[in-house]
Amino acid sequence: MDDLKKRALDYHQFPKPGKLSVDSSKPCTTQDDLSLTYTPGVAEPVREIHAEPANAYKYTNKGNLVAVITDGTAVLGLGNMGALASKPVMEGKAVLFKRFAGIDVFDIEVNAATPDEFIQTVVNISPTFGGINLEDIAAPHCFYIENELKKRLDIPVFHDDQHGTAVIVAAALLNALELQGKTIETAKIVFLGAGAAGCSCAKLLKLMGATNITMVDRSGVLDTNRADLHDNNRDLAIAPTNATTLADVMPQADVFIGVSAKNALDAELIKGMAKNPIIFALANPDPEILPSIAHAIRDDILMATGRSDFPNQVNNALCFPYLFRGALDAKATKITENMKIAAAKALSELAREPVPAEVLQAYNLTELKFGREYIIPKPFDTRLLAHVSSAVAKAARE
């Protein structure tokens, strides 16, 4: 057993199995405490909530409780591992919610034979929660599930694999474009990967001003002649073109964004990109191209990956805790495009600020400043909570 595997398994098993526990927020040490915790005292908030449902936010933990819920069909980069095997990941997500934004989470893993069965399960349990974080649900079912839940629920519903990734990519790209002397309105952007994350990233960038985006998937360039387009990618298809492959559309590209697979970007294609190119190779754990290979080919590249051992990690932990914190604080009934844009801009702005000493210490660094190797804040930057969640809450109230 290699060292990482042993440490990971030991971490999850000892001193007691799993990463979560439930702690009481009220005392229960005396007979009087017991009479308030349960019968007869508990009847009073029950009556208040029955009379006015909004009182649930006053007398229960609903306003600070999120469900992290999955069917286990797209677990990390492991694929369809099933509901039970997804539980360590959902517990991990819960830990990050609590650690970074003080939000309580119940992780819920659902065995569902159909998307509609999954949807009905979430609807049935939704009164418990102030928000729903969908996680690791395979495309294309994830699009249908999210859209139906948004229609049927009066609390925020957010599929992090789609929209969390989109927010972080947008934040990082705004800064990368500035550093490379480009603008979102004029940059030629090529996506490799047109699944849940790729489509959501492209749609958010379009809302923020991008006008030249080409999507490429396993079957080639997405254009309107493709017979296999579906509701989630049809509006991202370009006009009919003779370009059919990634190689056809990479010449003079300003930006490459990969949300696909290991080693999917041929190093030769980098040579034909525009001056001062931007490469976001976000496949995990192995990117579309390694930074060492890309930088060896050209010295004018600004690069990001999904990995913590390279500069500019595109990490969803920078988004979902603070997006939900802002949404819960504003008692939002949904997460809007403007809330996502507000989060992206807040993250972008924070990366330009001087980095506090405690952040440097957390990462064992002596210096960190806005530039080609620091375009997005670090996850352990304590300023994220106030900066991003307040921007989201403001957008929600507006």
DOVEX-934013 format. One line per 8 residues: number of its first residue (from 1); for each residue x, y, z of C-alpha. Coordinates in Angstrom, 2 decimals, padded with zeros to 5 digits, always signed. Layout:
<pts>
NUM> X:Y:Z | ...
</pts>
This chain:
<pts>
1> +000.00:+000.00:+000.00 | +001.54:+003.34:-001.04 | +001.91:+006.13:+001.51 | -000.91:+008.36:+000.23 | -003.40:+005.49:+000.16 | -002.54:+004.44:+003.71 | -002.68:+007.98:+005.07 | -006.02:+008.61:+003.33
9> -007.58:+005.40:+004.63 | -006.23:+005.96:+008.15 | -007.51:+009.55:+008.09 | -011.01:+008.37:+007.25 | -011.03:+005.45:+009.71 | -009.36:+006.79:+012.88 | -009.99:+007.75:+015.64 | -013.57:+007.04:+014.55
17> -014.93:+006.29:+011.09 | -015.94:+009.14:+008.79 | -015.41:+012.91:+008.83 | -018.65:+014.19:+010.36 | -020.54:+014.18:+013.64 | -023.64:+015.95:+014.95 | -023.23:+018.25:+017.94 | -025.98:+019.90:+019.97
25> -026.08:+023.70:+019.90 | -028.18:+023.89:+023.07 | -027.50:+022.58:+026.58 | -029.21:+019.40:+027.68 | -027.81:+018.62:+031.11 | -030.76:+019.18:+033.46 | -034.42:+018.21:+033.75 | -035.36:+021.77:+032.78
33> -033.14:+021.60:+029.67 | -034.81:+018.34:+028.71 | -038.27:+019.86:+029.05 | -037.26:+022.58:+026.58 | -035.30:+020.38:+024.22 | -038.15:+017.94:+023.81 | -041.61:+017.60:+025.28 | -043.40:+019.67:+026.46
41> -041.41:+022.78:+025.46 | -040.73:+021.76:+021.87 | -044.44:+022.05:+021.11 | -044.20:+025.84:+021.21 | -041.95:+026.30:+018.15 | -043.95:+023.58:+016.38 | -047.10:+025.72:+016.76 | -045.27:+028.85:+015.64
49> -043.95:+027.18:+012.48 | -047.32:+025.63:+011.72 | -048.89:+029.09:+011.93 | -046.13:+030.74:+009.87 | -043.67:+028.51:+007.93 | -041.05:+031.29:+007.79 | -040.63:+030.83:+011.54 | -038.64:+027.67:+010.76
57> -035.74:+030.04:+010.09 | -036.24:+031.53:+013.55 | -036.63:+028.40:+015.65 | -034.66:+025.67:+013.78 | -031.34:+025.26:+011.99 | -032.98:+025.38:+008.54 | -031.40:+028.74:+007.69 | -027.88:+027.39:+008.15
65> -028.38:+023.85:+006.87 | -027.54:+022.62:+003.37 | -028.05:+019.19:+001.83 | -025.08:+017.90:-000.15 | -026.85:+015.30:-002.22 | -025.87:+012.90:-004.99 | -026.82:+009.76:-006.86 | -023.16:+008.74:-007.16
73> -023.16:+008.64:-010.97 | -020.12:+010.91:-011.49 | -017.91:+010.70:-008.42 | -014.81:+012.88:-008.81 | -012.90:+011.48:-011.78 | -013.92:+007.94:-010.88 | -017.24:+007.77:-012.74 | -020.37:+005.92:-011.65
81> -019.33:+004.56:-008.26 | -022.83:+004.36:-006.84 | -024.49:+006.24:-004.00 | -022.81:+004.48:-001.08 | -019.26:+004.80:-002.41 | -019.82:+008.52:-002.93 | -020.33:+009.12:+000.79 | -016.67:+009.98:+001.62
89> -016.76:+012.71:-001.03 | -020.06:+014.13:+000.26 | -018.71:+014.10:+003.82 | -015.65:+015.91:+002.55 | -017.81:+018.55:+000.92 | -019.64:+018.97:+004.21 | -016.37:+019.55:+006.04 | -015.46:+022.33:+003.60
97> -018.85:+024.03:+004.02 | -018.32:+024.05:+007.78 | -014.64:+024.95:+007.75 | -014.85:+027.85:+005.33 | -018.34:+029.29:+005.84 | -019.72:+027.89:+009.12 | -022.55:+026.12:+007.27 | -023.96:+022.85:+008.62
105> -024.50:+020.01:+006.17 | -026.27:+016.69:+006.00 | -024.70:+014.53:+003.31 | -027.36:+012.47:+001.52 | -026.63:+009.66:-000.91 | -029.65:+008.49:-002.91 | -030.22:+005.22:-004.72 | -032.50:+006.33:-007.54
113> -033.46:+004.28:-010.58 | -034.41:+007.36:-012.64 | -033.80:+011.12:-012.57 | -037.46:+011.66:-011.70 | -037.15:+009.35:-008.71 | -034.12:+011.32:-007.54 | -035.96:+014.62:-008.04 | -038.93:+013.45:-006.03
121> -036.66:+012.31:-003.20 | -035.06:+015.75:-003.00 | -038.44:+017.49:-003.13 | -039.72:+015.27:-000.33 | -036.85:+016.07:+002.03 | -036.45:+019.73:+001.08 | -038.39:+021.19:+004.05 | -035.41:+020.27:+006.23
129> -032.95:+022.52:+004.40 | -032.14:+026.11:+003.57 | -030.36:+025.08:+000.37 | -029.56:+022.11:-001.87 | -026.04:+021.46:-003.21 | -026.21:+018.84:-005.96 | -022.96:+016.96:-006.39 | -021.36:+014.40:-008.69
137> -024.41:+013.75:-010.90 | -023.62:+012.68:-014.45 | -024.62:+014.65:-017.55 | -027.07:+014.95:-019.17 | -029.32:+013.98:-016.24 | -027.74:+016.66:-014.04 | -029.19:+019.42:-016.25 | -032.72:+018.04:-016.08
145> -032.50:+017.36:-012.34 | -031.29:+020.85:-011.50 | -033.83:+022.60:-013.73 | -036.76:+020.61:-012.33 | -035.69:+021.19:-008.73 | -035.36:+024.93:-009.37 | -038.95:+024.94:-010.61 | -040.32:+022.98:-007.69
153> -038.39:+024.32:-004.68 | -038.37:+027.70:-002.94 | -034.79:+027.35:-001.65 | -031.50:+027.74:-003.55 | -030.47:+024.77:-005.71 | -026.90:+024.66:-006.98 | -025.00:+022.00:-008.94 | -021.43:+022.72:-007.91
161> -019.77:+020.63:-010.63 | -021.39:+022.96:-013.16 | -021.71:+026.37:-011.63 | -019.01:+026.33:-008.97 | -016.46:+025.50:-011.63 | -017.88:+028.23:-013.86 | -017.54:+030.89:-011.16 | -013.91:+030.04:-010.42
169> -012.97:+029.80:-014.09 | -014.59:+033.19:-014.75 | -012.80:+034.80:-011.80 | -009.42:+033.42:-012.81 | -009.93:+034.23:-016.47 | -010.77:+037.89:-015.80 | -007.39:+038.30:-014.11 | -005.49:+036.18:-016.62
177> -006.84:+038.23:-019.51 | -005.77:+041.47:-017.87 | -002.28:+040.18:-017.16 | -001.92:+038.94:-020.74 | -003.18:+042.19:-022.24 | -006.48:+040.80:-023.55 | -010.19:+041.40:-022.99 | -013.07:+038.98:-022.54
185> -015.02:+040.73:-025.30 | -012.38:+040.12:-027.98 | -010.55:+036.97:-026.84 | -010.83:+033.83:-028.96 | -011.72:+031.11:-026.44 | -011.61:+027.38:-027.19 | -013.16:+024.82:-024.85 | -012.21:+021.16:-024.92
193> -015.01:+019.36:-023.12 | -018.70:+020.21:-023.51 | -020.17:+018.37:-020.55 | -021.77:+019.88:-017.46 | -018.75:+021.95:-016.39 | -017.71:+023.05:-019.88 | -021.17:+024.22:-020.89 | -021.73:+026.08:-017.62
201> -018.35:+027.81:-017.86 | -019.01:+028.89:-021.45 | -022.50:+030.19:-020.64 | -021.27:+032.26:-017.70 | -018.43:+033.71:-019.77 | -020.93:+034.67:-022.47 | -023.05:+036.47:-019.86 | -019.92:+038.33:-018.75
209> -019.14:+039.54:-022.27 | -017.35:+036.76:-024.18 | -018.29:+036.80:-027.88 | -015.94:+034.27:-029.49 | -016.28:+030.81:-027.91 | -015.82:+027.51:-029.72 | -016.73:+024.26:-027.99 | -015.09:+020.94:-028.88
217> -016.10:+017.53:-027.55 | -015.29:+013.91:-028.38 | -017.17:+014.22:-031.67 | -015.47:+017.46:-032.69 | -016.48:+021.10:-033.00 | -020.00:+021.96:-031.85 | -021.71:+023.67:-034.78 | -025.37:+023.99:-035.60
225> -025.16:+021.21:-038.20 | -024.46:+018.64:-035.46 | -027.43:+016.29:-035.08 | -026.49:+015.27:-031.54 | -026.91:+018.67:-029.86 | -029.18:+018.89:-026.81 | -030.86:+021.67:-024.88 | -027.83:+022.40:-022.72
233> -025.28:+022.87:-025.52 | -027.36:+023.94:-028.53 | -027.01:+027.65:-027.80 | -023.22:+027.25:-027.56 | -022.85:+025.82:-031.07 | -021.25:+028.06:-033.67 | -022.48:+028.60:-037.24 | -021.75:+025.77:-039.72
241> -018.02:+025.53:-040.33 | -015.43:+023.44:-042.13 | -013.51:+023.22:-038.85 | -014.18:+019.84:-037.30 | -011.35:+019.13:-034.82 | -009.52:+020.82:-031.98 | -006.52:+021.25:-034.27 | -008.70:+023.19:-036.71
249> -009.78:+025.80:-034.16 | -006.65:+026.24:-032.01 | -004.64:+028.52:-034.37 | -004.56:+032.07:-032.95 | -006.65:+031.08:-029.93 | -006.13:+033.43:-027.00 | -007.56:+031.03:-024.43 | -007.74:+027.24:-024.12
257> -009.98:+025.86:-021.36 | -009.84:+022.12:-020.87 | -012.48:+020.29:-018.87 | -011.85:+016.94:-020.50 | -009.17:+014.32:-019.87 | -005.52:+013.62:-019.15 | -003.09:+014.63:-021.92 | -005.95:+015.67:-024.23
265> -004.11:+018.77:-025.50 | -001.42:+018.00:-028.08 | +001.59:+020.12:-027.18 | +002.09:+021.00:-030.85 | -001.19:+022.92:-030.86 | +000.17:+025.39:-028.31 | +002.66:+026.70:-030.85 | -000.10:+028.13:-033.04
273> -001.94:+030.00:-030.29 | -001.94:+033.80:-030.22 | +000.71:+035.84:-028.43 | +000.49:+035.66:-024.62 | -001.90:+032.69:-024.55 | -003.87:+031.46:-021.55 | -004.21:+027.73:-020.84 | -006.57:+026.40:-018.20
281> -005.94:+022.63:-018.12 | -008.51:+021.60:-015.53 | -008.84:+017.83:-015.89 | -008.24:+016.13:-012.51 | -006.08:+014.64:-011.24 | -004.04:+014.83:-014.45 | -004.41:+017.94:-016.62 | -004.81:+018.10:-020.40
289> -001.17:+019.18:-020.53 | +001.38:+019.51:-017.74 | +002.65:+023.03:-016.98 | +006.24:+021.86:-017.39 | +005.53:+020.75:-020.96 | +003.56:+023.87:-021.87 | +006.13:+026.29:-020.46 | +008.95:+024.44:-022.20
297> +007.26:+025.15:-025.54 | +006.49:+028.83:-024.93 | +007.57:+031.31:-022.29 | +004.60:+033.66:-022.70 | +001.93:+031.28:-021.39 | -000.21:+031.98:-018.33 | -001.46:+028.65:-017.01 | -003.90:+027.27:-014.44
305> -004.82:+023.71:-013.46 | -007.10:+022.00:-010.96 | -004.17:+020.81:-008.86 | -002.83:+022.28:-005.63 | +000.79:+021.43:-006.44 | +000.88:+023.89:-009.38 | +000.27:+027.66:-009.33 | -003.24:+028.98:-010.01
313> -005.39:+026.13:-008.77 | -008.98:+026.42:-009.99 | -010.62:+025.09:-006.84 | -014.39:+024.95:-006.26 | -013.80:+025.46:-002.54 | -013.33:+029.13:-003.41 | -016.96:+029.34:-004.47 | -019.60:+027.06:-002.99
321> -019.15:+027.84:+000.74 | -019.35:+031.58:+000.19 | -022.04:+031.46:-002.48 | -024.29:+029.52:-000.11 | -023.30:+031.72:+002.84 | -024.40:+034.79:+000.93 | -027.57:+033.11:-000.32 | -028.53:+031.87:+003.16
329> -027.78:+035.23:+004.77 | -030.02:+036.96:+002.24 | -032.70:+034.25:+002.61 | -032.57:+033.87:-001.16 | -035.05:+031.52:-002.80 | -032.71:+030.77:-005.72 | -029.17:+031.35:-006.94 | -029.23:+033.69:-009.91
337> -026.77:+034.40:-012.69 | -026.10:+037.80:-011.11 | -025.16:+036.12:-007.83 | -022.65:+033.91:-009.68 | -021.21:+036.90:-011.54 | -020.92:+038.80:-008.25 | -018.99:+035.88:-006.74 | -016.64:+035.71:-009.74
345> -015.93:+039.44:-009.67 | -015.37:+039.40:-005.90 | -012.85:+036.57:-006.24 | -011.12:+038.37:-009.08 | -010.85:+041.57:-007.04 | -009.55:+039.82:-003.94 | -006.62:+038.29:-005.86 | -005.41:+041.82:-006.63
353> -005.21:+042.79:-002.94 | -002.05:+042.40:-000.82 | -001.87:+038.90:+000.66 | -001.98:+038.76:+004.50 | +000.89:+037.19:+006.43 | -001.30:+034.37:+007.79 | -002.06:+033.20:+004.25 | +001.64:+033.12:+003.42
361> +002.26:+031.11:+006.58 | -000.49:+028.63:+005.74 | +001.22:+027.89:+002.42 | +004.81:+028.21:+003.69 | +005.49:+031.14:+001.37 | +007.47:+034.33:+001.86 | +005.76:+036.31:-000.89 | +002.63:+036.12:-003.01
369> +001.31:+038.90:-005.19 | -001.00:+039.36:-008.14 | +000.72:+038.11:-011.27 | +001.00:+035.20:-013.69 | +001.45:+032.67:-010.88 | -001.23:+034.14:-008.61 | -004.49:+034.98:-010.38 | -006.97:+033.51:-007.89
377> -007.07:+033.61:-004.05 | -005.89:+030.70:-001.96 | -008.58:+028.57:-000.25 | -007.24:+029.32:+003.25 | -007.51:+033.09:+002.76 | -009.83:+034.11:+005.61 | -010.92:+037.25:+003.73 | -012.96:+035.11:+001.32
385> -015.87:+034.69:+003.72 | -016.63:+038.38:+004.14 | -015.60:+039.49:+000.67 | -017.37:+036.92:-001.49 | -020.44:+036.13:+000.64 | -021.27:+039.81:+001.09 | -021.08:+040.37:-002.68 | -023.39:+037.39:-003.24
393> -025.84:+038.53:-000.56 | -025.93:+042.02:-002.07 | -026.69:+040.61:-005.51 | -029.38:+038.37:-004.01 | -031.11:+041.30:-002.30 | -030.95:+043.36:-005.47
</pts>
